[in-house]
Amino acid sequence: MKGNSGVPLSQPPYGYLKNPDDPRFWVVDPEAAAVVRRIYRMALEGYGLAETAAALEQDGIYNPTYYWRSKGTNRSGSKSTLEPTKWGHTTVKKILGLQEYCGDVINFKSYSKSYKMKRRIENPEENRAIFLNVHEAIIDRPTWEKVQALKSGTRRKRPSVTQKPSVFSGLLKCPECGGNLNFHFNQGNHDIKFFSCQNHNSGLRKCSATHYIRLDFLEQVVLYEVNRLACFANEYEGDFIKAMMGRSAKVAENDRERKQRELDGLLARDKELDTLFERLYEDNVCGKIDDARFSKMSKRYEQEQGENAGKVKALKLELKKTEGKRMDVDQFLESVRRYTNAAKVTKRMVTELIDHIDVYHAEKDENGVATQRVTIFYNCIGAFDVPDRRKIPEVDILMETRKGVAVNYAPAQTA
């Protein structure tokens, strides 16, 4: 009866507050409503969800959960978020789809099959109760409808082909920003599969280039390098073992130093947090900060210390395991020999031999020829340049990516 009478059954969304005179209805919250209007304005200007979220974060605007918390309102949302200004693209998407911003009330959006079930099921639109112009609108109806049209026009259809993950998924790294390269396929031609840096088109612009590389081109490069490595191991076993022992020791030492630096940083931060907590307590006793502020900040410090304690424990355990650890030369040599004259890149090959691969952005020379640099980091020995010796195959890898454009492979030099 309450829902069918036009009284909102849900809590007011971001941008509204309960009416102090009649808590059953909503009034506009000016501060949050300004952010909502900005989100709709950016949508009309062509900004994507991630770009909008990044802009709000850059300007230091609280996300809805932290905004409500700062106002003393207890609402649902993540309680463990350490960044109050971190906006997710899903939050922006939800705000852009709420009809309530037009002043309407929509009841019975979801239902439960039984009081014993906690999970809510989305209700079809024909079963919902919609009441128009119940409260003051934040977004005028023509603007809201235009944004919905833009959303429906840019929605991509689900691909009709089966999208299988690549054997390289999770192994390709961007040497510029350190992010992963995500696996995609061309919308117009599903046979063209490629990787590109996740941080370039995310809206955050942490990376200046796409680091685009086609899957078939990458497979040729890896197969070529693995064959050269196997040939070197077979034809010059003594030199290979000697080089492998040196590389193994160097990689192990670099890994140990990296973990030790990370551990030292965490321990230093732990001491710093203790000092900050002591100062915070003194400021609270002296009345420089109130109890609410003290409680909020001390809780954040304690949470960070708890998370750091888990990392410290894991790093100490890893450092203990690496003490006196030697690489099994015979085992790695056997793995390399297994792929002598390999004709195809397999999941097992990649898992046994490769730790990760750095993919550089293709660069063009003065003649317009693009060159793609790739560095393969093998398990145990890291990046390894196979010496140019007799009997070791050398070929030029050149791929026609599209009409009039070709990419040539060049191995990146390692220190």
Secondary structure as GFF3:
##gff-version 3
##sequence-region A 1 415
A	DSSP	three_ten_helix	3	5	.	.	.	ID=ss1
A	DSSP	beta_strand	16	18	.	.	.	ID=ss2
A	DSSP	beta_strand	26	28	.	.	.	ID=ss3
A	DSSP	alpha_helix	30	44	.	.	.	ID=ss4
A	DSSP	alpha_helix	49	58	.	.	.	ID=ss5
A	DSSP	alpha_helix	64	70	.	.	.	ID=ss6
A	DSSP	alpha_helix	89	97	.	.	.	ID=ss7
A	DSSP	three_ten_helix	99	102	.	.	.	ID=ss8
A	DSSP	beta_strand	105	107	.	.	.	ID=ss9
A	DSSP	beta_strand	110	111	.	.	.	ID=ss10
A	DSSP	beta_strand	121	122	.	.	.	ID=ss11
A	DSSP	three_ten_helix	125	127	.	.	.	ID=ss12
A	DSSP	beta_strand	129	131	.	.	.	ID=ss13
A	DSSP	alpha_helix	141	154	.	.	.	ID=ss14
A	DSSP	beta_strand	172	173	.	.	.	ID=ss15
A	DSSP	beta_strand	181	185	.	.	.	ID=ss16
A	DSSP	beta_strand	193	197	.	.	.	ID=ss17
A	DSSP	beta_strand	213	214	.	.	.	ID=ss18
A	DSSP	alpha_helix	215	235	.	.	.	ID=ss19
A	DSSP	alpha_helix	237	285	.	.	.	ID=ss20
A	DSSP	alpha_helix	291	322	.	.	.	ID=ss21
A	DSSP	alpha_helix	329	337	.	.	.	ID=ss22
A	DSSP	alpha_helix	347	353	.	.	.	ID=ss23
A	DSSP	beta_strand	354	359	.	.	.	ID=ss24
A	DSSP	beta_strand	363	364	.	.	.	ID=ss25
A	DSSP	beta_strand	370	378	.	.	.	ID=ss26
A	DSSP	beta_strand	382	383	.	.	.	ID=ss27
A	DSSP	beta_strand	398	402	.	.	.	ID=ss28
A	DSSP	beta_strand	405	411	.	.	.	ID=ss29
###
